[in-house]
């Protein structure tokens, strides 16, 4: 069980590192070595008024001088005794002395010795009420009786109850020392917030409490539901309760992995560098040879930024070198998240989100199912700058993406853009009246410098050279305006200047002497890359004419009591014509031709000299003209509500948007029409069901070889076109309307080592914080009694003769059997393949101060189960827990 092993390791650490002074025989610093049956406190230290010694009184008269005024009051009565120099306070009594406050239903104050005694009183039912509550600065505790000396700052307390961070202390007899420390006898330490009857506690023979720092105890054992478990005892205990940042050892967890063996994991050291930054170094070791280390650094500057950096290195070993199933891999992972506060600098910002790792890192080492199934990762680092009262802005981005399926890496290092917002150079600053046509002429400027590479992750840091990068520079200056013609038509002339800087260009030629043995053919196209900087530029004039009116159709029912009141159909047709003239030599100079021999004859092939560049020329030889057509539909229904109220009419959207679009190339030799695209969306049952659908229809027919040729499908088969693609996405979500306060109030962890965010730290905090099993345990919402979500996807594709249909169904949800029971599930089913993918079932039970979880993956690659029961509070979570887990998969 975890308790025995963890405490055993912890005892060894304490014996080695704790100073001897903690257990020395001192009056106010250490714990006195006493027997359980001996008297813990000396009454003379409190100068009790009933048995004063004459010499003691004389010392008191010379030393016990009241440093500040004593203020006292009571609701019922205040009785003064001049002979004994005492004050008796009854019913809701209160005494204040400096930063000390004592409240109780009965208080007795000895003015001569400056000693106060407080206790509760019994009501008519015999219940003790008005118990003493003692407050000093931030410390506060409740007790049965309290005797306290204001001069020596020492006290004698019976049946004390106080809170230390997430822990609660109970003690039959307590002595308060003059340095605000406490010595306790027959105490209890628990994280259960039930003050009268905690569900569990550690029974301590004696203990020393240093508020806000630590609790040190003698022999202790666990008591669960009043059942003492002596076999779960410890010779002494150490419970940190620091509120500020502190450094210390992170205790590792242990267990067994199906393929890597027994392990010690997430153990190391935490460095509390300052209140703004911290660092942790942890490691893991497996019995079959696998090991790894993790570094986590956090830096938080208030109102400036928040930065988190983590790096991980793992060496995985399976089997022996001489065996055929021997496996060894070296994996790494780097994560960096940097977020700048928007208030830090309104004109510039710097943000980073980096997630980069070797291709097999997630598959082998991740504890999250979604991460193990993830195929792609992306990273970005961005900087932006804006100049006040200026239209100019600068952006710099470093981007990267990974694909674990083919181990490819795409990097952009960097892409820099410099832009100028839209400007109207002919507008006057203080213009009045209707503007002239030339005042609507607008000018923009945009530029981009880019450097990128695509390679394999295994070659990125070994064989990739600068010559493998693709780079270039491009800038654009568009000048445009807009006219309104005949009220409905928009005329948009545009003149755009484009300049592109290429580091190289290509030259292609035909080699007739090349022989291909596989298909017994001669000839090959040879492409040579010439490293020479070229600048291509052109002025590209164009003009477009568009129209898009709204057409309304309304149907009204004549029956006064009809359920459906009206139907409204809104059609928005759109049409535009765009034209670009032939630019002649301005464009053709960037193109060339080569001659090939094909089909028994020679023919010319045209190509661009910059086909290898990252920027393509914005224009091709010849003139261009196109007609674009579109039709958008919106259908609404007005219905009468079943509820008898003043607002008994509501609108229902039957079709939120149904769009059809196509285009016609005026100057193309053939296949002028593009495919007809269809897209739409709607919702049902008050957005509980959302539907998206669409597709593409090609108007041209295909021949026996599956090639599209210039004949309409209507003329060949009598159809409008060929359906080449269709999809339907259906999302269904349903939950109960009940709401309320969460029954599982998982407060931020406290106690133990603390970081810059004020939360306590343990071994799991620095390792894959999205761990699959851990997130189920720590993030459970009991506000919604039940929730159900389903998603259905249908995809049909038929580009040529062969068609392909894909159907998937995913279901997830949760429900609460009671306010303390939560069951959640998630599953995916491939309808086409008729098989289940990874499915999980999670059960969580809130046990007040404890919690239980059962996580089961019955189907899929990562079949496993994990049962765990543990204390909620972070101070004891890593010590008082039991878990049992097993997996049936090998992640290597």
N, C-alpha and C positions, 0 to 999 in steps of 0.2 A: 504494500500500500504506500502511497506517496508520503503519508505523514511520517512514517518511520524513517524512510530513507532520507528525506529532505532534512529532517531535524538532526539526523546523525551527521550529515555533512555540515549542517549549520553549527552543531556543537563544536566540531573540530575547528571551524573557522573562528568561533568565539574564543576558544581556549588559546588559540595562537595569537589573535590580534587584540583582544580586549585588554586594557590595562589592569594591572592588579589593584589599582586604587578603587575600582568599583566595588571590590569585596573586602576592602580594608576595614579595620575596626576604628572608625572615626565617628565623630558626633553628628556632623551635618553633611559630610561628603559621601561616606560609604554606608553600607548596611551592616548593622551590628550582628555578629554571629550569635544567634540566640536559638533556643529550643522552641518548638511549637507550643509547649505548655508553659513557657516562662512569661514573665510580665514584660511587655514590650516597651512601656513608657514609664518615665519617672514623674511622679506627681509634683515633686519639688520644682521641676522645670517650669511649671505653669503658675507657681506661687498661689496655691489654692487658699481662699480666704478662711476656710473653716479650721485649718490647722497651721497657722503661721508660726514660724520660728522667729524669735526676737531679733536675732542677727540678720535673718533674711529680710525682715521688715525694715531694719535700719539700712541695709543695702538698697532696698527698693526705694526708700525715701531719698537716697542720694543719687540714684541712677534713674529710677522710673519716672522721669519727668515727661508729662504729656507734651508732645511736640506740636500737636494741632488740636483744634477744638473738637470735642465729641458732641455730635448732634443726635438726639434721640426723640422719638415720638411713638404714640400708640393710639389705637382707635378707642379702646375701652377705657383704660385707666393707667395712670402712672403713680406709683407709690414710692415715697422717699423714706429711707431709714437713716436718721442722722447718727445714731449710735454706731451702726456698722458701716456707715458711708456707702450705702448701696441704693440702687434704683431698680424697681421692679416694673416691667412693662408688660401689659396684657392686651391680647387680641390685635393681630396685624401690626406687631411691634417692629420698629426699625431703628437701627443704630448706624450712624455714618462716622467714620474716622479716616480722614484723608481719602485715599482711593479704595478704602475697604467699606463694604456695605454688608450688614447682616440683617436678615428679615426672618421673623418667626412669630408664632402666636404667644410665646412666653420667652421673655429675655430678662436676665438678671445681670446687672452691671455693677462690679466692684470698683468704686471710684478711687479707693486708696491704692490698690494694686494694679489698676487699669486692666482688669480681667473681666471678660464677658462670658456668660453661659446662656445657651439658647436651646429650646426643645419645642416639640409640638405638644398639642393637648388632645385629649380624647373627646369626641362629640357624643351625642346621646346614644349612638349605636355602638360605641366603643371603638370607632375608627380613629386612628391618629391623624389629625389634620394640622395644617399650619407648621409643617416641618421646617427646620432652619434652612435657609438658602444663603450661602456665603459667596460674596463676589469680591475679587481683588484684581484690578486691572482687567485683563481679558479672561482670567480664570473664574470658573463658577462651578459650585457643586452643591448637592443637596444631601442632608444627613438626618439622623434621628436626634442626636444631641451634638452640640458643639461647645467646647470650652476653649477660649482663645485669649492670649495675652497680647495686647496691642504694643507693649514695649519690646518684648523678646520676639514677637512675631511667630510664636510657636502655638500649636493648638493640639487639642485632643478631641477626636471625632469618633462617633459611633455610627455604624451602618451608613457609610458615605456612598453616594452615587454621583458620578461625574462623567463627562464625555471628553475623550481624547481623540480628535479627528473623527475617523469612522469607527473608533472603538469606544466601549463603555466600561467603566470600572465600578465594581461593587466591593465594599470592604466592611468587615464587621468592626474592626478597630483600626484607626488611622492616626498617625502622628504627623502634624505639619511642622516642618523645620523652618528656621528663620531665613533660609535662602529659597523659599517657595517650592521646596521639594517635599515629597511625601514618603513616609514609610508605612506600609500596609501589612496587616496580618489577616489571614483567612479571607483572601480576596478572590474576586472573579474578574476575568477579562473576556469580553464578548464584543461582537459587532452587531448583535441583535438589538434593535431599538426598543424592545419591550422592557420597560424599566422594572416592573414588578416580578416578571417571571420570564427570563430569557430562554429561548429554545435551546441554546447551547452556550457553553462557556468553558474557559480554561480555569480550573480551580487552582489557585496559587496559595502555597503555604505562607509565603511572605513575598513582598515586592517593594521595589523602590521606583517612584514615579518622578521623572523630570519633565514637567509640562512643556509641550512643544518640542521635545527632543526624543525621549525614549522611555521605555518601561522595562525594567530588569526584574525578573522574578526568580524565586527559588523553585523547588520541586513543584511541578504542575502536571495536571492530567485533564483529559477532555471529559466533559459531562454533556451528554446528549439527551434532551428531554428527561432531565433528572436522573438519567442512568449513568453512573460513573464508569468510565472506561479506563481503568488503571493501567491496562497494558499499552495504552496510547499516552503514556506519561513521558515527561522530559525532566532531567535533573535541574535544569534552569532554562529560562527563556529570555529572549531579547526582542522587543517589539519597537521598531522605530516609529516616531510620530512627529517628524519634523514638518514644519509648515513652510520653511524656506528651502531654497535649492541646496542640495548636498551631494557629495561624491560618495561612492561606495561600490561594494561588490554586487553584481547581478547574479543571483543564484540560478543555475541551469535547471532545465527540466530533463527528465529521462523517459525512456520508452523503447519501443522496438519498431523498426521499419521492416516491411515484408521483404525487401530486396537488399537493404543496406545493413541490417543487423541492429543490435542494441546501440543506443545513442545517449550522449549527453549533449543537450542543445540549448542555445540561447543563453549561455553563461558568459560572463566577462566582467568588465568594469565600466562604471559610469563616471564621467568627469564633469562636475559642475563648475565650469570655467568662470562664469559670471551670471548675473541675472538676465543677460541678453543672449548667452550662447551656452551650449553644452555639447558633449561628445560622448558616444558610447562605442566600445570595442567589444564585440561578442564573437563567440566561435562555436563550432559544433564538431563532434568527433563520433564516428561510428565504428563498431567493432570489426567490420569487414574491410576497413582501410580508408573509407571516405572521410574527408575532413573539409572544413571551410571556415571562413572568417567574414565578418561584416563590420563595416564602419558606418556610423550614422552621426551626422553633424547638423545641428540646428542653430540658426542665428535669427533672432527676432528683435527688430528695432521699432519701437512704437511710433506710429504715424509715418514710418519710412518704408519698411519692407519686411517680408517674412521669407526666410530661405531655409530649405531642407535639402541636404545632400546625403546620399547613401551609396555605398559601393560594396559589392559582394564578390568573393572569389571562392569557387568550389572545385575540389578535385574528387571525382567520383570513381570508385574502384569496385568492380564486381568479379567474383570468382578468382582463380589463380592464373598466373601467366602461362602455365603449361597446359591449361584446359581450353577446349575450343570455345567456350562461352565467355572467355575473359573479355572484359570491357573496361576501358578507362577513358575519361573525358575531363577536360579542363574548361570550366565555364565561368563566365563573369557577368555581372549586371551593374549598370550605373543608372541611378535615378537622381534627378535634380529638379526641384520645384522652387522657383523664385517668383514671388508676387510683390509688386510694388504697390504701396498704398496710393490711391488716387489723389489724396491730399498732399502727397510728398512733393510733387512737381507737376503743375497743371500743363506744362508745355512739353514735357518729355517723359517717357516711361521705358522701363526695361523689365521684361518678364521672360521666364524660362520654364519649360516643361519637357524635360529630357527623360526618356525611358528607352535605354539601349542595352542589349544583352546579346550573348551568343545564342545561336539558333536553338540549342537544346537546353538552355537554362530553365525556361518555364516548364518544359515537359518533364524534366527530371526533379527539379527542386521546388517548384511552386506548390503551395498547400491549398491553392484555390482551383477548383475545377474549371471555372471560366478561363482563368489564365492558362491552364494546361491545354485547353482547346483553342486558344486564341492563335490565329495565324499571322496577324499583322500587328505592328507597333509603329507609332509615329512620335516624333520629337520635334520641338521647335524652340528657338531662342530668338526673341524679337526686341528691337529697339525702335522707338518712334520719336520724332521731334517735330514740333510745330512752332512757328514763329508768330508771336502776337502781332495783331494788326497786319498780317501778311497772308497772301493766298498760298504760300509755299509750305510744303511738308516733306519730311524725309523718313523713310522706313527701311530698316535693315533686318533681314530674317535669315536664320540658319535653320534649315529643315532637313529631316531625315525620316525614312520609313524602312521597315524590315518586313520580309515575308519568310516565315519559317518553313513554308512548303517547298520552296525552291532555294532557300538560303540567300536570297538576293537582298541587296542593300542599295537604296537610292538616296543620295545626299545632294543637297544644294548648299554650297559653302562659298559665298552667301548669295542672296538676291537683294539688291539695293535698288530702291525706287525713289525718285525725286519727282514730285508732282506739283502742278499749279492748278488751283481750283478754277472753275468757270469765271471768266471775266468778260465784261461788256465795255470794250474800249471806246465806243462812240456815245455812250450814255453820259449825260451831264449829271453832276453831283446833286444839284437842286432842281431837277427837271419838274415841270408841271404840265398838266394836260395830257393829251394822247401822244404816245411815243411815235417817232418816225420808224419806218421799216428798217433803216440801217442801224437804229439804236438797239435792235434785238440781235445783232450779230455778236456771237460769243466765240471766245478763244480759250483753248485749254492747252496744257502742256503735260506730258508724262514721259518718263524715261525709266529704263530698267537695265541694270547690270547684273549678269547671272553667271554662276559657275557651278556645274553639277557633274555628277558621275554616277554610273550604275555598275555595280560589281557584286561579287560574292563576299559574304562576311569573312570567309577564310582567307581572302586575298586582300581585304581592305587595308590592313596594317603591314602587309608583307610584300606584295607585288604591285600594288596600285601606285602609279606615278602621276606626276602633274600632267603629263601628255595625255593621260587617259581621260582628263576632264574635258567637258564641253563647255565653252564659254562664249560670250558675246555681249554686245551692247545695242540697245534699240531705243529710239525716242520718237515721239509723235506730237504733231501740232495740228489739231483739227480746228478748222474755222467753219462755223455753220450758223444757220438761222432757220426760222420757221415762219411760214405764211399761212393764213387762213383764206381758203378760196371757196366761194359759193356757200359759205356758212358751215359746210360739213367736211370739206376736203382740207387736208394738211399737206402743204408743199414744203419739202425740206431739202434745200441745196446744201452741199457740203464739199469742202476742199481740204484734203488732209495731206500733210507732208510727213513722210516716214523716212528715217535714216537708220541703217543697220550696219554695225561694224562687225565684220567676220574675221577671225584669226586665220582662217584657211578657206580653200574652196576645192572643188573636185573637178576632175577631167576624166571623161569616159570615152572608151574606144572599143572596137570590135577586133578580137583575135581569131582569125579564121583557122589557124593551125592547131588550136586546142582540141583534143579528142577526149570524149567522155565514154569510158568503156561500159558503164552501166546501161546506157540507152543507145550506144553506138551512134553518137552524133558528134559533129564538129562545130567549133565556134564557141566563143565565150566573151562576155562583157567584162572588160577590165576597168576598174575604178582606181584612179590615182588621187591621193590627197596632197595638195600643194600648200605648203606652209607659207603663206603670204597674206598680209593684212589687206583686206578689201573693204571698201565702204560703198554700200549700195544705197541709193536714194531715189525717190520718185515723188511726184505730186499726183495725187489720186483724186480726181473730181468725180462726184456722183450726185444723183438727184433721186428723190423718192416722193411718191404721191400716195397718200393713204386716206382712208375713210373708215369710220367705225361708229355708225349711229346705233341707238337703242330702239328696239321695236317691242312694244308691249301688247300682250293679248290677255284679256280678262273674261272669265266666265262666272256669272253670278247665278245662284240657284233662286228659283221663284218661291219655293215653299218656305214659309216663315219659321217652321220648326225643324228644318232640315239640319242634319248633323254637319254637313259640309256647306259652308256659306259661300265661298268663292275660290276660284283657281286663278293664279296669275302666272303667265309665262313671259319671260324676258329673253329676247334674242338679241345678240350683239354680233352682227356680221362685221367682218373687217377685211379690207382689201388694200394692198399696197403694191406699187410699181417702183422698182429701183433700176437705175441704169448707170453704167460706167462706160465711157467711150474707150476706144482702142488708143492706147498710149504710144504705140509705135516703137521707135528706137529707144525711148526712155525705159521700156521694160525688156524688149527683146535683147538688149545688150547683156543681160544677165542670164540668158538662156543659150543653149548650144544643142547641136544634134550629133548623132553618130549613126552609122549605117550597119544594119545587121542583115544576115541572110536567113530568111524564114519562109517556109512554105514554097520553096523552089524559086524565090525571088528576093531581091534586095529591097529594103524599105528603111525610111528615115525615122528615127526615134528622137523626140525632143526631151530635154531634161534641163533642170535648173542647176547652175553651178554651185548653188548653196543648199542643195538637198541634205547635206550632212550637218548643217548648222542647227542650232537650237531655235532660231527664229526663221520662219519662212517668209518669202517675199509676199507683201500684201496684195499683189496683183499678178495676174497671169497674162500672157500675150493675147491679143484680141479684145473685142468688146464683150461686155457682160450685161445681161438684162434678165430680170426675174419678176414674176408676179406671185405674190403670196396671198393666200386666201385662208380665212378662218371664220369659225362660227361658234359662239359661246352661248350656252343655254342655262337658264335658271328657272326652276319651277317651284312655286310656293302654294300652300293651301291654307285657307283660313277656316278653322273649325270652331264649333260651339263646344264649350267645356261642359263636362258632366256636373261640375260643381255649381251650385246655385248661388252665385255671387254677382257683384256689380261688374267685375272683370271676368266675364264668362266666355271671352273670345280669345283664342290664341292662334299663332302662326306656326305652321309646320313646314320645314324645308324638305321637299321631296327629292329634288336634285339641286345640290349646292353649286355644282359646276359641271357641265358636260361640254367639252371643247373638241372640235374637229378642225384640222389644219392640213394644208398641203401647199405646194409651190410649183411653178412652171418656169423652166429655163428657156428663155426666148431664143437664144442663139445656139443652143446645143444641137448637134447633128442628129441625135436620137435620144430616146428615153428622157424626154423633156420633163415629164411629170415625176415628182417625188412621191414617196409613199404617203398615204393618208394616215395620219396619227390621230388616235382617239384617247382621251383621258377624262376621267370623271370621278366624282366623290359625292357621298351622301351619308346621312346618319339616321338611325332609327331609335325609337324608345328613349327620347331625351338624351341622345349622344351615348347611350349604353352600347350601341352597335355602330361601328364606323366602317364604311365600305369604300375602298378605292379600286378602280378598275381602269383598264386601258388596253391598247393594242395598236397594231400597225397593219395596214392593208396595202399591198403592192399592186398597182393597176396593170402591170405588165405580166405577160405569161412567161413560162420557162420551157425550154426544149428538153429533149430526152437526156441530155447531159447535165441538166440542172442549171443551165446558164440563162439569164434573163435576156430576152431579145425584144426588138421593137414591134411588138404586137400586143394589143390590149387583151386582157383576160376576158373581157366582155365579148370581143369578136371571136375568140377561140372556144370558150366554154359557156358563155352566157352569164358570167358572174361579174360583179362590180370589180372584184380584184381578188388577190390571193392573201389569205390571212397568214402573215408570217410571224406574228407575235401577239400574245394575249396574256393578260395577268389579272388576278383578282386577289386583293388583300382584305381580309375581314377580321376586325378586332372587336372582341366582345368583352366587356367589363361589367361586373355587377358586385355590389357590396351593400352591406346593411347600412341603414341610416342612423344607427345608434352611435352616439359619441359620448365622450366623457373624459374624465381624468385618467391618465395612464395608471394601471395597476402595478406596473413594473418600473418603478422609479429608480433607474440605475444612475445614481449620482456619480459625478466625476470621481475617479479613484483618488484616495487620499492616503497619507502615511507612507512610510518607506522613503526611497530615494525620490527626489523631486526634480523636474526639469524646468525649462524657461517658461512653460505654459502653466506652471503651478500644479500640474497633475503628477501623481506618483508614477514611478517607472518600475517595470519588471521585465523579465527576459523577453516576453512576447511583444512588448511595445516596440522593439526595434527590429522585428522580423516579420516581413510580409503582413502588414497590419490588416490586409484584406483576407487573412487566412480563412479558409472555407468554414471549418468547424467553429473557430473562435467568433466569427461575425454572427453566427446563429445564436451563440450564447449571450453575447454582450449587447445585441441590438434587437430586442423583441418588443413589438408594439402591441399592447393589449387594448388599445382604444377602440379598434374596429373588431367586432365579434366575428365577422367573416368577410372574405373577399375572394373573388373569382375572376380570373382573366384568361381568355382563350384567343388564340391567333391562328387563322387558317390562311395559307398561301397556295395559290394555284398559278402555274406558269406553263404556257404552251408556246413552243417555238417550232417553226417549219420554214427555214430559209430556202430549202430546195424541195426534194422529194420526201426526205425522211423527217418525221415529226418527233418531238420529245415533250413529254408531259411530266412535270414535277409537282407533287403535292405534299405539304407538310402541315402538321398540326401540333401546336404547343399549348400546354395548359399549365397554369400556376395559380396558386391561391393559398389561403389560410383560413382557419376558423378557430374559435375559442369554445371548447366544451363548457368551460366555466371561466370566470374572470381570471383564474390562475393557470388554466391550461391553454396552450396554443399549439396547433398542428398546422404545419405548412408543407406544401408539396410543389414540385416542378417536374414536368416531363415533356418529352418531344417524341413525336411519332412520324416516321416517314411513310406516308400512305402509299407512295409509288413502290418503294422497296419492301413495304410491309414489315417494318422492324422498328423497335424502340431505340432511341439514343439515350444518352445519360439522363437518368431519372433519380430524383432525390426526395426523401421524406424526412421531415424534421419535427420533432416533438419537444416542446419546452414546458417546464413546470416551474412556476414561481412558488418557492417555499419560504416566503417572507425574507428571512435573512440568508437563506440558501437558495440555490437554483439547480435544476436538473435538466439535462438535454440529451436527446437521442437522435443521432443523425445517421441516416441509412441511405446508401446508394445501391439499390438492388439490381439495376439494369444499366448497362453501358460499360465503357472501358474502365472506369474508376470504381468498380464495385468494392464497397467497404461499409463498415459501420463504426460508430464511435458513441459510447455512452459515458457521460460525465456528470458528476454531482459535486458541487463546490460551494464554498462560502462566497457571497457576493462581494463583500468588502475587499479592497485590494490589499489591505494589510495582512490578511490571512488567506487570500484566494490561492496563492501558490503553495500554501502549506496544508490547508485543510481541504483536500479534494481527493476524489477517487475517479479514475477513468479507466475504461476498457475499450480498446479499439482493435480492429482487425481489417486487413485488406486482402483482396484476392487478385490483385493486379501487380504487374511488374512494370515500373515506370522507366526501366532502362532498355 
